Amino acid sequence: MLYVRPAVDGDELERYYGFDMALDHAGELLGVEPTALPVPEAAADMGM
């Protein structure tokens, strides 16, 4: 599960049950394809 917060101790803004779902939504908000979003090497195996 992935939580989106403005800061580490901030209120939860969004909750995703999969990393791919989070990328889909971020891409939608930014107007780009999810595959165009940068994903750090350490996160590359988080359900993609």
Biopython code that builds the backbone (N, CA, C, O; Angstrom):
import numpy as np
from Bio.PDB.StructureBuilder import StructureBuilder

atoms = [
    (1, "MET", "N", (0.844, -1.164, 0.000)),
    (1, "MET", "CA", (0.000, 0.000, 0.000)),
    (1, "MET", "C", (0.897, 1.238, 0.000)),
    (1, "MET", "O", (1.933, 1.273, 0.664)),
    (2, "LEU", "N", (0.481, 2.239, -0.750)),
    (2, "LEU", "CA", (1.260, 3.467, -0.883)),
    (2, "LEU", "C", (0.398, 4.644, -0.430)),
    (2, "LEU", "O", (-0.730, 4.811, -0.894)),
    (3, "TYR", "N", (0.930, 5.447, 0.469)),
    (3, "TYR", "CA", (0.230, 6.626, 0.964)),
    (3, "TYR", "C", (0.883, 7.875, 0.382)),
    (3, "TYR", "O", (2.107, 7.952, 0.280)),
    (4, "VAL", "N", (0.063, 8.848, 0.001)),
    (4, "VAL", "CA", (0.572, 10.120, -0.497)),
    (4, "VAL", "C", (0.287, 11.169, 0.573)),
    (4, "VAL", "O", (-0.857, 11.387, 0.971)),
    (5, "ARG", "N", (1.369, 11.814, 1.031)),
    (5, "ARG", "CA", (1.262, 12.846, 2.063)),
    (5, "ARG", "C", (2.152, 14.020, 1.670)),
    (5, "ARG", "O", (3.155, 13.824, 0.984)),
    (6, "PRO", "N", (1.805, 15.239, 2.092)),
    (6, "PRO", "CA", (2.639, 16.388, 1.756)),
    (6, "PRO", "C", (3.972, 16.390, 2.504)),
    (6, "PRO", "O", (4.920, 17.049, 2.078)),
    (7, "ALA", "N", (4.048, 15.662, 3.606)),
    (7, "ALA", "CA", (5.276, 15.525, 4.396)),
    (7, "ALA", "C", (5.206, 14.187, 5.123)),
    (7, "ALA", "O", (4.143, 13.571, 5.192)),
    (8, "VAL", "N", (6.308, 13.748, 5.652)),
    (8, "VAL", "CA", (6.352, 12.453, 6.338)),
    (8, "VAL", "C", (5.287, 12.359, 7.423)),
    (8, "VAL", "O", (4.652, 11.316, 7.578)),
    (9, "ASP", "N", (5.087, 13.431, 8.168)),
    (9, "ASP", "CA", (4.108, 13.412, 9.252)),
    (9, "ASP", "C", (2.797, 14.109, 8.876)),
    (9, "ASP", "O", (1.984, 14.413, 9.749)),
    (10, "GLY", "N", (2.590, 14.362, 7.584)),
    (10, "GLY", "CA", (1.390, 15.064, 7.123)),
    (10, "GLY", "C", (0.177, 14.153, 7.015)),
    (10, "GLY", "O", (0.284, 12.932, 7.123)),
    (11, "ASP", "N", (-0.971, 14.771, 6.801)),
    (11, "ASP", "CA", (-2.212, 14.022, 6.631)),
    (11, "ASP", "C", (-2.204, 13.269, 5.310)),
    (11, "ASP", "O", (-1.619, 13.722, 4.326)),
    (12, "GLU", "N", (-2.852, 12.131, 5.301)),
    (12, "GLU", "CA", (-2.948, 11.310, 4.097)),
    (12, "GLU", "C", (-3.836, 12.009, 3.070)),
    (12, "GLU", "O", (-4.965, 12.394, 3.375)),
    (13, "LEU", "N", (-3.319, 12.171, 1.851)),
    (13, "LEU", "CA", (-4.082, 12.784, 0.767)),
    (13, "LEU", "C", (-4.715, 11.729, -0.129)),
    (13, "LEU", "O", (-5.854, 11.881, -0.569)),
    (14, "GLU", "N", (-3.984, 10.679, -0.393)),
    (14, "GLU", "CA", (-4.434, 9.581, -1.254)),
    (14, "GLU", "C", (-3.888, 8.278, -0.702)),
    (14, "GLU", "O", (-2.896, 8.267, 0.028)),
    (15, "ARG", "N", (-4.546, 7.171, -1.057)),
    (15, "ARG", "CA", (-4.063, 5.840, -0.689)),
    (15, "ARG", "C", (-4.216, 4.935, -1.912)),
    (15, "ARG", "O", (-5.277, 4.874, -2.534)),
    (16, "TYR", "N", (-3.147, 4.249, -2.232)),
    (16, "TYR", "CA", (-3.160, 3.343, -3.377)),
    (16, "TYR", "C", (-2.794, 1.945, -2.911)),
    (16, "TYR", "O", (-1.943, 1.775, -2.038)),
    (17, "TYR", "N", (-3.433, 0.956, -3.491)),
    (17, "TYR", "CA", (-3.168, -0.427, -3.123)),
    (17, "TYR", "C", (-2.152, -1.077, -4.047)),
    (17, "TYR", "O", (-1.852, -2.262, -3.907)),
    (18, "GLY", "N", (-1.630, -0.320, -4.977)),
    (18, "GLY", "CA", (-0.589, -0.817, -5.868)),
    (18, "GLY", "C", (0.228, 0.337, -6.428)),
    (18, "GLY", "O", (-0.302, 1.415, -6.698)),
    (19, "PHE", "N", (1.517, 0.103, -6.598)),
    (19, "PHE", "CA", (2.416, 1.131, -7.120)),
    (19, "PHE", "C", (1.998, 1.546, -8.524)),
    (19, "PHE", "O", (2.073, 2.723, -8.877)),
    (20, "ASP", "N", (1.556, 0.574, -9.328)),
    (20, "ASP", "CA", (1.130, 0.891, -10.689)),
    (20, "ASP", "C", (-0.096, 1.799, -10.697)),
    (20, "ASP", "O", (-0.220, 2.666, -11.562)),
    (21, "MET", "N", (-1.002, 1.606, -9.739)),
    (21, "MET", "CA", (-2.180, 2.475, -9.640)),
    (21, "MET", "C", (-1.769, 3.903, -9.284)),
    (21, "MET", "O", (-2.344, 4.864, -9.794)),
    (22, "ALA", "N", (-0.775, 4.036, -8.409)),
    (22, "ALA", "CA", (-0.277, 5.361, -8.030)),
    (22, "ALA", "C", (0.343, 6.057, -9.237)),
    (22, "ALA", "O", (0.118, 7.247, -9.454)),
    (23, "LEU", "N", (1.122, 5.318, -10.021)),
    (23, "LEU", "CA", (1.736, 5.903, -11.216)),
    (23, "LEU", "C", (0.683, 6.297, -12.244)),
    (23, "LEU", "O", (0.802, 7.342, -12.884)),
    (24, "ASP", "N", (-0.353, 5.465, -12.410)),
    (24, "ASP", "CA", (-1.438, 5.795, -13.337)),
    (24, "ASP", "C", (-2.091, 7.121, -12.955)),
    (24, "ASP", "O", (-2.316, 7.979, -13.809)),
    (25, "HIS", "N", (-2.391, 7.281, -11.672)),
    (25, "HIS", "CA", (-3.057, 8.495, -11.215)),
    (25, "HIS", "C", (-2.137, 9.710, -11.328)),
    (25, "HIS", "O", (-2.579, 10.784, -11.736)),
    (26, "ALA", "N", (-0.873, 9.550, -10.973)),
    (26, "ALA", "CA", (0.086, 10.654, -11.096)),
    (26, "ALA", "C", (0.211, 11.083, -12.557)),
    (26, "ALA", "O", (0.245, 12.276, -12.856)),
    (27, "GLY", "N", (0.278, 10.112, -13.461)),
    (27, "GLY", "CA", (0.349, 10.426, -14.883)),
    (27, "GLY", "C", (-0.885, 11.166, -15.365)),
    (27, "GLY", "O", (-0.797, 12.096, -16.168)),
    (28, "GLU", "N", (-2.042, 10.738, -14.861)),
    (28, "GLU", "CA", (-3.299, 11.393, -15.207)),
    (28, "GLU", "C", (-3.285, 12.861, -14.757)),
    (28, "GLU", "O", (-3.659, 13.755, -15.515)),
    (29, "LEU", "N", (-2.849, 13.091, -13.517)),
    (29, "LEU", "CA", (-2.809, 14.455, -12.980)),
    (29, "LEU", "C", (-1.814, 15.337, -13.720)),
    (29, "LEU", "O", (-2.046, 16.534, -13.890)),
    (30, "LEU", "N", (-0.707, 14.748, -14.159)),
    (30, "LEU", "CA", (0.337, 15.511, -14.841)),
    (30, "LEU", "C", (0.141, 15.584, -16.353)),
    (30, "LEU", "O", (0.824, 16.348, -17.035)),
    (31, "GLY", "N", (-0.793, 14.786, -16.874)),
    (31, "GLY", "CA", (-1.054, 14.791, -18.306)),
    (31, "GLY", "C", (-0.003, 14.064, -19.124)),
    (31, "GLY", "O", (0.247, 14.420, -20.275)),
    (32, "VAL", "N", (0.618, 13.040, -18.531)),
    (32, "VAL", "CA", (1.628, 12.246, -19.234)),
    (32, "VAL", "C", (1.314, 10.764, -19.062)),
    (32, "VAL", "O", (0.533, 10.380, -18.191)),
    (33, "GLU", "N", (1.927, 9.948, -19.894)),
    (33, "GLU", "CA", (1.787, 8.501, -19.754)),
    (33, "GLU", "C", (2.530, 8.049, -18.495)),
    (33, "GLU", "O", (3.594, 8.585, -18.184)),
    (34, "PRO", "N", (1.988, 7.074, -17.769)),
    (34, "PRO", "CA", (2.668, 6.568, -16.572)),
    (34, "PRO", "C", (4.085, 6.081, -16.852)),
    (34, "PRO", "O", (4.954, 6.171, -15.984)),
    (35, "THR", "N", (4.321, 5.574, -18.041)),
    (35, "THR", "CA", (5.665, 5.087, -18.385)),
    (35, "THR", "C", (6.666, 6.225, -18.563)),
    (35, "THR", "O", (7.873, 5.985, -18.601)),
    (36, "ALA", "N", (6.175, 7.471, -18.675)),
    (36, "ALA", "CA", (7.063, 8.627, -18.817)),
    (36, "ALA", "C", (7.547, 9.152, -17.465)),
    (36, "ALA", "O", (8.444, 9.993, -17.411)),
    (37, "LEU", "N", (6.958, 8.660, -16.382)),
    (37, "LEU", "CA", (7.340, 9.130, -15.049)),
    (37, "LEU", "C", (8.630, 8.458, -14.599)),
    (37, "LEU", "O", (8.810, 7.258, -14.807)),
    (38, "PRO", "N", (9.524, 9.221, -13.986)),
    (38, "PRO", "CA", (10.772, 8.622, -13.502)),
    (38, "PRO", "C", (10.513, 7.740, -12.282)),
    (38, "PRO", "O", (9.831, 8.149, -11.342)),
    (39, "VAL", "N", (11.059, 6.546, -12.307)),
    (39, "VAL", "CA", (10.945, 5.617, -11.181)),
    (39, "VAL", "C", (12.361, 5.276, -10.733)),
    (39, "VAL", "O", (13.152, 4.771, -11.529)),
    (40, "PRO", "N", (12.694, 5.546, -9.466)),
    (40, "PRO", "CA", (14.038, 5.224, -8.977)),
    (40, "PRO", "C", (14.339, 3.732, -9.113)),
    (40, "PRO", "O", (13.439, 2.900, -8.997)),
    (41, "GLU", "N", (15.579, 3.407, -9.352)),
    (41, "GLU", "CA", (16.009, 2.016, -9.522)),
    (41, "GLU", "C", (15.511, 1.124, -8.383)),
    (41, "GLU", "O", (15.053, 0.007, -8.624)),
    (42, "ALA", "N", (15.598, 1.611, -7.150)),
    (42, "ALA", "CA", (15.191, 0.811, -5.988)),
    (42, "ALA", "C", (13.695, 0.496, -5.988)),
    (42, "ALA", "O", (13.271, -0.457, -5.334)),
    (43, "ALA", "N", (12.894, 1.274, -6.705)),
    (43, "ALA", "CA", (11.452, 1.059, -6.739)),
    (43, "ALA", "C", (10.999, 0.325, -7.996)),
    (43, "ALA", "O", (9.805, 0.078, -8.166)),
    (44, "ALA", "N", (11.905, -0.017, -8.853)),
    (44, "ALA", "CA", (11.555, -0.607, -10.148)),
    (44, "ALA", "C", (10.803, -1.928, -10.035)),
    (44, "ALA", "O", (10.069, -2.288, -10.955)),
    (45, "ASP", "N", (10.961, -2.654, -8.941)),
    (45, "ASP", "CA", (10.290, -3.950, -8.811)),
    (45, "ASP", "C", (9.069, -3.889, -7.894)),
    (45, "ASP", "O", (8.667, -4.911, -7.339)),
    (46, "MET", "N", (8.482, -2.719, -7.727)),
    (46, "MET", "CA", (7.333, -2.557, -6.828)),
    (46, "MET", "C", (6.007, -2.769, -7.546)),
    (46, "MET", "O", (5.085, -1.974, -7.363)),
    (47, "GLY", "N", (5.887, -3.791, -8.336)),
    (47, "GLY", "CA", (4.621, -4.118, -8.955)),
    (47, "GLY", "C", (4.451, -3.646, -10.375)),
    (47, "GLY", "O", (3.352, -3.717, -10.923)),
    (48, "MET", "N", (5.505, -3.170, -10.975)),
    (48, "MET", "CA", (5.411, -2.689, -12.348)),
    (48, "MET", "C", (5.368, -3.852, -13.311)),
    (48, "MET", "O", (5.289, -3.648, -14.523)),
]
sb = StructureBuilder()
sb.init_structure("model")
sb.init_model(0)
sb.init_chain("A")
sb.init_seg("    ")
for serial, (resi, resn, name, xyz) in enumerate(atoms, 1):
    if name == "N":
        sb.init_residue(resn, " ", resi, " ")
    sb.init_atom(name, np.array(xyz, "f"), 0.0, 1.0, " ", f" {name:<3s}", serial, name[0])
structure = sb.get_structure()
